[in-house]
């Protein structure tokens, strides 16, 4: 079983081998648009653990977007409402942060929860329950459509079938979500980007966020096909960029791209090394979609298995070095403010 595309706890002793780096542009406001807080297989990453990363990274992370991760579902009640327990959990973390006792960062200031968009009237009930539970913080839904013929790539956290986003009932669910003014976080592997394009064209009023740069895959049956993989990804992203209702979350590609083997490396990559590894996928997103439709994300604590929290922000700042100040503001915070309606 490949270690890529699987969730693993980080090795703190290995992370400590990273060479210290100066913090680039420490005053630039950042909204981390993809943060998980969880107790996953005994690996706890709650507010306390996240605050330690915030305090040591040196960057100005003003706020974050909590994204669903199968956490704290209700133990009782109708199945389609159990997911609301995660929003209640995220709100608790947000309330602790908002007290100012632990951090000045607005942790989980926006919440992206889970709802099955194929359930008709029950989909509406789920969304309404999330909104009621979130105390004004509920901003969207993520439902995975990840699927691949290679079981090593498809992994555990995938859709039950291929082509979920093309399903007529799913489309009706997207319309319901849109009627509430909420965003949809699209989760696929890069060969499925055309499914997101079809979804965006069929529902032009929907606000769709493609996460993790479209999750380019480079391990298992995709290994050794780097040029072909990139060409396929880039062609699909060019087509998707023509849909004005689609934005992209940059980053979060460690576990699927697999072009840095954290299982074999003697130390984590520097931010410059990470920038060169990821630039072929992050830079084209900015060029194709524009800074006003791109936003940075850490994908922590998933990507913490490969590098520290400060490294990911320095990496983005290296890649964005040639951008104007206005473009940097959009990439690092303003696009997120617009898409997720954050203050």
C-alpha positions as CSV (number, residue, x, y, z in Angstrom):
1,X,0.0,0.0,0.0
2,X,1.5,3.4,-1.0
3,X,1.9,5.9,1.7
4,X,0.9,8.7,-0.7
5,X,-2.8,9.7,-0.7
6,X,-3.1,8.3,2.8
7,X,-3.5,10.3,6.0
8,X,-0.5,10.0,8.4
9,X,0.6,11.7,11.6
10,X,3.6,13.9,11.2
11,X,7.0,13.0,12.6
12,X,7.9,16.0,14.8
13,X,11.5,14.9,15.2
14,X,11.9,14.8,11.4
15,X,10.2,18.1,10.9
16,X,12.6,19.6,13.4
17,X,15.5,18.9,11.0
18,X,14.3,21.7,8.7
19,X,16.7,24.6,8.3
20,X,15.4,27.8,9.9
21,X,14.3,30.4,7.3
22,X,13.5,34.1,7.5
23,X,9.8,34.9,7.2
24,X,9.0,36.6,3.9
25,X,6.7,39.5,4.0
26,X,5.6,38.9,7.6
27,X,2.9,41.6,7.5
28,X,1.0,40.2,4.5
29,X,-2.5,39.2,5.6
30,X,-3.2,35.5,5.0
31,X,-6.4,33.5,5.1
32,X,-5.8,29.8,5.2
33,X,-8.6,28.5,3.1
34,X,-8.2,24.7,3.8
35,X,-7.7,23.8,7.4
36,X,-8.8,20.6,9.2
37,X,-9.2,20.2,12.9
38,X,-9.6,16.6,14.0
39,X,-8.9,13.6,16.1
40,X,-8.1,11.1,13.3
41,X,-7.0,7.7,14.3
42,X,-5.6,9.0,17.5
43,X,-3.8,11.9,15.8
44,X,-5.3,15.0,17.4
45,X,-5.0,18.4,15.8
46,X,-7.4,20.7,17.7
47,X,-7.1,24.4,18.5
48,X,-4.1,23.9,20.8
49,X,-2.1,22.0,18.3
50,X,-2.9,24.5,15.5
51,X,-2.1,27.5,17.6
52,X,1.4,26.1,18.2
53,X,1.9,26.0,14.5
54,X,0.5,29.5,14.2
55,X,2.7,30.9,16.9
56,X,5.9,29.4,15.5
57,X,5.4,30.1,11.8
58,X,5.9,33.9,12.0
59,X,3.3,34.7,9.2
60,X,0.2,36.9,9.6
61,X,-2.5,34.2,9.3
62,X,-5.5,36.3,10.2
63,X,-8.2,33.7,9.6
64,X,-8.9,30.2,8.3
65,X,-11.6,28.2,6.6
66,X,-12.5,24.9,8.4
67,X,-13.1,22.1,5.8
68,X,-15.0,19.0,6.6
69,X,-13.1,15.9,7.5
70,X,-15.5,13.3,8.9
71,X,-15.2,14.8,12.3
72,X,-17.6,14.6,15.3
73,X,-20.7,13.5,13.5
74,X,-23.7,13.1,15.7
75,X,-24.1,9.7,17.2
76,X,-27.9,9.9,17.1
77,X,-30.6,11.1,14.8
78,X,-31.4,10.9,11.1
79,X,-28.4,9.9,9.0
80,X,-28.5,13.1,6.8
81,X,-28.4,15.3,9.9
82,X,-25.5,13.5,11.7
83,X,-23.0,15.5,9.6
84,X,-24.1,18.7,11.3
85,X,-22.2,17.5,14.4
86,X,-19.0,18.5,12.6
87,X,-20.2,22.1,12.1
88,X,-21.1,22.2,15.8
89,X,-17.6,21.0,16.6
90,X,-16.0,23.5,14.3
91,X,-18.0,26.3,15.8
92,X,-16.7,25.2,19.3
93,X,-13.1,25.6,18.0
94,X,-14.0,28.9,16.4
95,X,-15.6,30.2,19.7
96,X,-12.5,29.2,21.7
97,X,-10.3,31.2,19.2
98,X,-12.7,34.1,19.2
99,X,-12.2,34.5,22.9
100,X,-8.7,35.8,22.3
101,X,-7.4,33.6,25.1
102,X,-5.5,31.3,22.8
103,X,-4.9,33.2,19.6
104,X,-5.7,36.4,17.7
105,X,-6.3,34.4,14.5
106,X,-9.9,33.9,13.6
107,X,-9.8,30.1,13.4
108,X,-12.6,28.4,11.5
109,X,-14.0,31.8,10.8
110,X,-15.8,30.2,7.8
111,X,-17.0,26.6,7.8
112,X,-17.3,24.2,4.8
113,X,-19.3,21.2,5.9
114,X,-20.5,18.0,4.3
115,X,-23.9,17.3,2.8
116,X,-24.9,14.6,0.4
117,X,-26.2,16.7,-2.5
118,X,-28.0,13.8,-4.1
119,X,-30.7,13.4,-1.4
120,X,-33.4,15.8,-2.7
121,X,-35.4,17.3,0.1
122,X,-33.1,15.8,2.7
123,X,-30.2,17.8,1.1
124,X,-32.1,21.0,1.8
125,X,-32.7,19.9,5.4
126,X,-29.1,19.2,5.9
127,X,-27.9,22.5,4.6
128,X,-30.5,24.4,6.7
129,X,-29.4,22.5,9.8
130,X,-25.7,23.4,9.1
131,X,-26.6,27.1,8.7
132,X,-28.6,27.0,12.0
133,X,-25.8,25.3,13.8
134,X,-22.9,27.5,12.5
135,X,-23.9,30.8,14.1
136,X,-23.3,32.7,10.9
137,X,-20.1,30.9,9.8
138,X,-21.4,28.3,7.4
139,X,-20.1,29.1,3.9
140,X,-20.1,26.0,1.8
141,X,-20.2,22.2,1.2
142,X,-17.6,19.8,0.1
143,X,-18.6,16.4,-1.4
144,X,-15.8,14.3,-2.8
145,X,-16.1,12.8,-6.3
146,X,-12.6,11.4,-6.3
147,X,-12.5,8.2,-8.3
148,X,-9.9,6.3,-10.3
149,X,-9.6,2.9,-11.8
150,X,-6.4,2.4,-9.9
151,X,-7.4,1.4,-6.3
152,X,-4.2,2.8,-4.9
153,X,-5.0,6.2,-6.3
154,X,-8.7,6.1,-5.6
155,X,-8.0,5.4,-1.9
156,X,-10.3,5.1,1.0
157,X,-11.9,8.6,0.9
158,X,-13.5,8.5,-2.5
159,X,-16.9,8.6,-4.2
160,X,-18.9,5.4,-4.4
161,X,-19.1,5.6,-8.2
162,X,-17.5,7.4,-11.1
163,X,-19.0,10.6,-12.5
164,X,-20.8,11.8,-9.3
165,X,-20.7,15.5,-10.5
166,X,-22.4,14.5,-13.7
167,X,-25.4,12.9,-11.9
168,X,-28.7,14.7,-12.4
169,X,-29.7,14.5,-8.8
170,X,-26.3,15.9,-7.8
171,X,-27.0,18.9,-10.1
172,X,-30.3,19.5,-8.4
173,X,-28.4,19.6,-5.1
174,X,-25.9,22.1,-6.4
175,X,-28.9,24.3,-7.3
176,X,-30.2,24.1,-3.8
177,X,-26.8,24.9,-2.4
178,X,-26.5,27.9,-4.7
179,X,-29.9,29.2,-3.6
180,X,-28.5,29.6,-0.1
181,X,-25.6,31.7,-1.5
182,X,-23.1,29.0,-0.5
183,X,-19.9,27.8,-2.3
184,X,-19.1,24.2,-3.4
185,X,-15.7,22.8,-2.8
186,X,-15.0,20.3,-5.7
187,X,-12.7,17.4,-4.8
188,X,-11.5,15.2,-7.7
189,X,-8.3,13.8,-9.2
190,X,-6.8,15.6,-12.2
191,X,-8.3,13.2,-14.9
192,X,-11.7,14.3,-13.5
193,X,-11.3,18.0,-14.0
194,X,-13.6,17.9,-17.1
195,X,-16.4,16.7,-14.8
196,X,-16.0,20.0,-12.8
197,X,-16.0,21.9,-16.1
198,X,-19.2,20.3,-17.1
199,X,-20.7,21.0,-13.7
200,X,-19.7,24.7,-13.8
201,X,-21.1,25.1,-17.3
202,X,-24.4,23.4,-16.4
203,X,-24.8,25.6,-13.3
204,X,-23.3,29.0,-14.2
205,X,-24.7,30.6,-11.1
206,X,-22.9,28.2,-8.7
207,X,-19.8,29.3,-6.9
208,X,-17.4,26.3,-7.4
209,X,-14.0,26.0,-5.8
210,X,-11.6,23.5,-7.2
211,X,-9.4,22.4,-4.3
212,X,-5.8,21.4,-4.3
213,X,-5.1,22.7,-7.8
214,X,-7.2,19.8,-9.1
215,X,-5.2,17.2,-7.2
216,X,-2.6,16.2,-9.8
217,X,-1.6,12.6,-9.3
218,X,2.0,11.3,-9.7
219,X,2.1,8.0,-7.7
220,X,1.1,4.4,-8.3
221,X,0.0,3.9,-11.9
222,X,0.7,7.6,-12.7
223,X,4.4,7.3,-11.6
224,X,7.0,7.9,-14.3
225,X,4.5,9.8,-16.5
226,X,5.2,13.3,-15.2
227,X,5.2,15.0,-18.6
228,X,2.0,13.3,-19.7
229,X,0.3,13.9,-16.4
230,X,1.2,17.6,-16.5
231,X,0.0,18.0,-20.1
232,X,-3.4,16.4,-19.3
233,X,-3.8,18.5,-16.2
234,X,-2.9,21.7,-18.0
235,X,-5.2,21.2,-20.9
236,X,-8.1,20.5,-18.5
237,X,-7.3,23.5,-16.4
238,X,-7.2,25.8,-19.5
239,X,-10.7,24.6,-20.3
240,X,-11.9,25.0,-16.8
241,X,-10.5,28.5,-16.5
242,X,-13.1,29.6,-19.1
243,X,-15.8,29.1,-16.5
244,X,-16.0,32.4,-14.6
245,X,-17.8,30.8,-11.7
246,X,-14.8,28.6,-10.8
247,X,-12.0,29.5,-8.3
248,X,-9.0,27.5,-7.3
249,X,-7.4,26.6,-4.0
250,X,-3.7,26.6,-4.5
251,X,-1.5,24.0,-2.8
252,X,-2.5,20.9,-0.9
253,X,-0.8,18.7,-3.5
254,X,1.9,16.9,-1.5
255,X,0.1,13.6,-1.0
256,X,-1.1,13.1,-4.6
257,X,1.6,14.7,-6.7
258,X,4.2,12.7,-4.8
259,X,7.2,14.5,-6.3
260,X,8.7,14.9,-2.8
261,X,9.2,11.6,-1.0
262,X,8.9,12.5,2.6
263,X,9.3,8.8,3.5
264,X,12.9,8.8,2.2
265,X,14.1,12.4,2.6
266,X,16.6,13.1,5.4
267,X,14.9,16.4,6.2
268,X,11.9,18.5,5.0
269,X,12.2,20.6,1.9
270,X,13.0,24.3,2.2
271,X,10.4,26.7,1.0
272,X,12.5,27.4,-2.2
273,X,12.7,23.6,-2.9
274,X,9.0,23.2,-2.3
275,X,8.3,26.2,-4.6
276,X,10.3,24.6,-7.5
277,X,8.5,21.3,-7.0
278,X,5.0,22.8,-7.0
279,X,5.6,25.8,-9.3
280,X,4.6,23.9,-12.5
281,X,1.1,23.4,-11.0
282,X,0.6,26.6,-8.9
283,X,1.9,29.2,-11.4
284,X,-0.3,28.1,-14.3
285,X,-3.3,28.4,-12.0
286,X,-2.5,32.0,-11.3
287,X,-1.9,32.7,-15.0
288,X,-5.1,31.0,-16.2
289,X,-7.6,32.0,-13.5
290,X,-6.0,35.3,-12.4
291,X,-5.3,36.2,-8.8
292,X,-8.9,37.2,-8.2
293,X,-9.9,33.5,-8.6
294,X,-7.0,31.9,-6.8
295,X,-6.5,31.5,-3.0
296,X,-3.7,30.0,-0.9
297,X,-4.2,27.0,1.4
298,X,-2.1,24.9,3.7
299,X,-4.1,21.6,3.8
300,X,-2.9,21.2,7.3
301,X,-2.5,19.0,9.1
302,X,-2.5,16.6,6.2
303,X,0.5,18.2,4.5
304,X,2.3,18.6,7.8
305,X,3.7,15.1,7.2
306,X,6.0,16.8,4.6
307,X,6.8,20.3,6.0
308,X,6.1,22.9,8.6
309,X,3.4,25.6,8.6
310,X,5.9,28.4,8.0
311,X,7.4,26.6,5.0
312,X,4.1,26.5,3.0
313,X,3.5,30.3,3.3
314,X,7.1,31.1,2.4
315,X,6.7,28.8,-0.6
316,X,3.6,30.7,-1.8
317,X,5.5,34.0,-1.4
318,X,8.4,32.8,-3.5
319,X,6.0,31.8,-6.3
320,X,4.1,35.1,-6.0
321,X,7.3,37.2,-5.8
322,X,6.6,38.8,-9.3
323,X,3.0,39.6,-8.5
324,X,1.8,43.1,-7.8
325,X,0.8,44.0,-4.2
326,X,-2.8,44.0,-5.3
327,X,-2.4,40.5,-6.8
328,X,-0.8,39.3,-3.6
329,X,-3.6,40.7,-1.5
330,X,-6.1,38.7,-3.7
331,X,-4.1,35.5,-3.6
332,X,-3.4,35.5,0.1
333,X,-6.7,36.9,1.5
334,X,-9.1,38.9,-0.7
335,X,-10.2,36.1,-3.0
336,X,-11.1,34.0,0.1
337,X,-13.0,37.0,1.6
338,X,-15.1,37.2,-1.6
339,X,-15.7,33.5,-2.2
340,X,-16.4,32.6,1.4
341,X,-18.0,35.9,2.3
342,X,-15.5,36.6,5.1
343,X,-15.0,39.9,6.9
